[in-house]
Amino acid sequence: ELLFVAAPGTGIPAYHPRISIAAGANSRAVIQERHVALGDCEYWSNPVTAINLDRGARVRHYKLQNESPSAWQTALTKARLAGEAEYENFIVSTGGRFARNEIEVALEGAGASCTLGGSFMLVGSQQVDNRLYVDHAAPDCVSRQVYKGVLDEKAHGVFQAKTLVQRDAQKSDGQQLSRALMLSPDAVMDAKPELEIYADDVKCSHGATVGELDDEQMFYLRARGIDEATARGLLIAAFLNEHLDLVTDESAREMLGGAVSEWL
């Protein structure tokens, strides 16, 4: 577990943590990364993570971004995968005035795979910018990019994802999906899934949806004696908790699910 704690002090501090992860051949690792603050203080958090997976390595990487409401975070993660390696990344973002999650994954060996997932829950004038880039440089690789967001008041969410399939990366399988639930007419969601394909034997797809709470589902719950606030909470929880099924590690799923419940 990696825990980063910002403490209030004089001035406006900046934190620049560097994380380096080297996974040997056929190794296994589960990493839980948390960014929190002791109170509402203004600062800049600028973490950089470098990950190298040798052949057959399997790394599960889970992050909770719960910075101070006045903080800024710009996070960069770069991962390189050899053949048959597997990398799973899931981020839950609830904190920060502005946060950017930038993830770049290079699938350099045949049969490598990555799953990039995330949930962001925003209120007020918060902004979260999710930028993903996956490079299919070898054949028979698989990638998944699935993000969900809940935005209230004047919050702003961004999903900008690109999958590149190089000419020699035949039989690549890449999927992108962004889903956002808007709780306020003043909230903004920008989604731009993108595919750039040079191989001719691939299976790739992308999609993005933005919507509101379903009126029929609300009516169903209200008709059974559930008050409006509780009904809204149930529907939002169902939207988010379904996504947490992508987290394959049970302890990490409980940690991230607790953060979602606390936000709700």
Buried (B, 14 or more C-beta within 10 A) or exposed (E): EBEBEBEBEEEEBEBEBEBEBEBEEEBEBBBBBBBBBEEEBBBBBBBBBBBBBBBBBBBBBBBBBBBBBBBBBBBBBBBBBBBBBBBBBBBBBBBBBBBBBBBBBBBBBBBBBBBBBBBBBBBEEBBBBBBBBBBBBBBBBBBBBBBBBBBBEBBBBBBBBBBBBBEEBBBBBBBBBBBBBBBEEEBBBBBBBEBEBEBEEBEBEBEBEBEEBEEEEBEEBEEEEBEEEEBBEBBBBEBBBEBBEBBBBEEBBEBBBEBBEEBB
